[in-house]
């Protein structure tokens, strides 16, 4: 088999030389072919498509965080070529969601010996996709601060949380699905294909990336400690302050423009978001299972 590794050399603020050495060492005694491609942050999508067209890999592996995973996934949508994931970023939400191991050799075992299974994606505003979690409001504003100031680690998040909560304001939103129209005041509205943020904080306890639906999570009330759960307390949000409902499509409109992020990437301020599930559009390498038990 042929494996193409798309490596983000600076994701998570850590150089990937050890990862590259580990990949080469793992495959050194195997008959598979390996190609390592360095991402540069400039025209990576076009460069990756060209490399895929030229080399025709059997699997394309994202080496980095959630942003790298999304970049690679966008090139593999609606194809039979599966995505492999080596979680090497500061936020590895998708790897955590899929219960992938964190050690390099164990991840490579999954990529080489696992099975490709389909998962859903959410189409956002017709020209973007969400693999994991998108949101409008408080967290999106935090993502903006985090990226603009290049903050790192827990201290950076703490600074951002304090700044966001000091400036928090309720959003007036209308949420339209095929079944209902809801008008709410909320600090944050989440489009959740998955269950948890990259830190492990559970925002959508019953989420499933392969059930043909997604959840809309409305946080009507939130405190400083509640918001910190996103980063340090791995427990579900308080259900008395949170409303969750399932959908296959939704239109969210806000009275005023609000901060918006998709899979950890700040997208600007918007007054409307349209989202629709696309079932089974991406194949991902996952551990083999027998009768529901992982065997790899």
N, C-alpha and C positions, 0 to 999 in steps of 0.2 A: 504494500500500500504506500501511497504518497501523502505525506503530512506537511502542510504549509503552516508555519508558526508566524503569526503577526505580533511582533513584540513592541510594546510601548516602553521605551528605555527609561522613562522618568515617571511613570505612574506610581503613585504612592510616595513620591520623593526619594525612591530607592533605585539605584542602578541595577540593571538586570544581567550583569555579566555572570553571576553565579547561576542564574536560571539558564542562560545559554549553555554554559559548561555542563550543567546537569542534563539538559536535553540531549546534547551531543553524546555524553557518557551513556545515557540510557539506551540510545539507539545504536551505539557503537558495535554491539554484537548481534543486532537484529538485521533482518533482510529488508526492512522498510526503508524508503527514501525520505529524506528530511530536507526542507528548505526553510531557512530562517530569514525573515524579512523585518527590517527595522522601520518602525513608523516614525515620522518626523514632525507630524502636526501640520504638514502642508500637502494638500491634495492626496491625503492618505486613501480616501475612498477610491479615487481613480487609479492610483498606483496599485492598490490591492486587487481591484478588478482586472487590471492588465496582467498582474502576476498570476492570478487564477486562470485567466484565459490561456496564458502561455504554458503553464505547468500542469493544469488539469488535476489538482489534488483530490484525493479521496476524502480528506477532512481538513478543515481550516481551523486553527487553534488560536484563540485570543489570549495573549499573555499580558495581563494588566488588570485594571479595575473595571468597574461597570461601564465607563465610557468606551474602553477598548472593546469590551464584549459587544456593546451596541454597534460600534463601527463595523465589526466583522459580521455580526448578525444581519445587518442591513444588506450586505452583499450576498447573503445566503438564503434570503427569504424566497419561498416558493421554488426552491431547488431541492434536489435530492442529496446535496452535499451537506453533511452534518457539521455542526459547530462543536469544537472542543474548548474547554475553559481551563486555563491555569490562573488561579486567583492571585494576582501579584500587585494589587493596588491598595490604596488607602481605604477604599470602600469596595467590598466584594459581595454586594447584596445578592446578585444572581447566583453566585456559587454557593452562598449560604442557603438560599432558598431551595436549591436543588440538592442540598446535602452532599455537596462534593467535598472531598478531603482537602486539607490545606497543605499537606506535604507534597513536594514536587513529584517524587517517584510514585506516590499513590495516585496522584492526578493523571500522570502519564499512563499508569495501568488502566485507568478508566478510559482514556482516550484511545488506547490501542486495543483493549480487550473488552470494553463495555459494549453497550447497545445504543443505537440511535433511536430516540423516541421523540415524537412531535410535541411541541408546546404551542400555546396561543401567543399572539401579540395583539396589542391595541393600536389601531390606526388613529392617529391624532391629527385633526384638522386636514386630513387628506394627504399630507405631505411629510408626515413624521410617524415614527412608531415608538411605542412604549413596551419594553419587555417586562418591566418590573413595577415601578411606582411613579406616578406623576402627581403633582399637586398644585393647587392655587392657594395663595395666602402665606401664612407664617413661615412654613418650611422653605417655600420657594424664595422668600426674602432672605432667609438664612443662607441658602445656597448662593444667592447673589453676593452677599457679604463675604462669604467664605472664598468664592472664586476671585472677586475683585481685590481682596486684601491678601490673597495667597496664604491664608491661615492654614496651619497644620496641627494635627493632633488634637487631644482633648481640650487643651487650653484654648486653642483657636475656636473650637466649637462653643466652649463656655462663653467666650467673649461675644460670639455671634448670638447665642441664645439670649444673653442679657440685653444686647442691643435691640434685638428683634422684639422681645417682650416689652421693653420700655416704649416701643413705638407701635405696639399691636393695635389693630382696629378691626371691628367686625365688618364682614362683607355681607352685603345684601345680594343673595343669589337666587336664581331660578334654575331648577334642575328638571329637565324634561326627558323622560324615557318613553318607550312605546306603551308603557302601562300607566304612567301617572305624571303629574306636574306638581312639583313641590317648590314652595317659597320658604327660604330659610335665612336666618342671620347666623353666620358662622365665621370662625377665625381661619378655617382651613377646610378645603374639600380635596379629597384624594381619589384618584383613579387607580385602583389597585388590581393588577393582574396577579400579584403575589401576596404573601402574608406579611412580610417584615421588611423594615429598612436594613441597610447594610450593617448597622450596628447591632442588629438582633432585636430591636424594639418591634413588637408585634402590633401592627395597625389594623390588620384584617385577618382575624384568627381562622376563618374558614376558607381562606383563599386557596385556589388551586390553579396553577398555570396551564393546566390541560383539560379544563372542564367546559370550554366553549363559552365562558361568561367572565365578566369582571365585576368588581364591587365598587360602589361609590360610597366613600366614607366621609361623613359630615361631622366635623368637630365643632360643636355648638358652644362649648365652654372649655377653657384651658387655663391652667396655672403654670407658674414657673416650674414646679416639680413635675407636673404632667408633661410639659414639653421636654424636660430633661430625659424622660423615659425613652425618647427617640435615640438617645446616645449611650446611656449607661444602665438603664433598668430594663432588663429583658422580660417584660410582662405586657399583657394586653392593656390597651387604654381603658379608662373607666367607661363602661357601657352606659352609665347614666348621663354621661356628657357627650356620647358619641352615637351617631345613627349610621347604620350600614344597610345598604340594599343592593341586590344583584341586578345586573343589566347586561344586555348585548349591545346596546347603543345608548348614547346620552348626549344631550346638549346642555351645557352649563353657561349661563349668562350672568354677569355681575353688573351691579348698578354703576360702579366705577371700575376703571382698569385695575387689575390686580397682578401681583407677581406670579409667575408660572414657571415650573421646571418639569423636565421630562428625564427620568432615569439619572438624576443628579446633574443635569445640564440646564443652566438658567436660560430661559427662552424669551425673556422680556416681560412686559406688562400687557395683559390681554383683557378684553371684555367678553370674550366668547371662546369656548372650547367645545369642539365636536369630537366624539370618540366612538369607535365601533370595533367590536371584537373581530379578529380574523383567526378562526380556529385552526390549529395544527399547521401553521404556516412556516414554522422553523423546526428543524430537527437538531437535537442536542445529544451529545455523547454522555450517557449516564451509566452508573454501575448496573451490572446485570442483576436480575432478580429471579428467584424461583419461589413460586407460591407466596409472593409478597415479601420475601426475605432477600436482603442484599447478599450476593455471593462473591462480590468483587470488592 
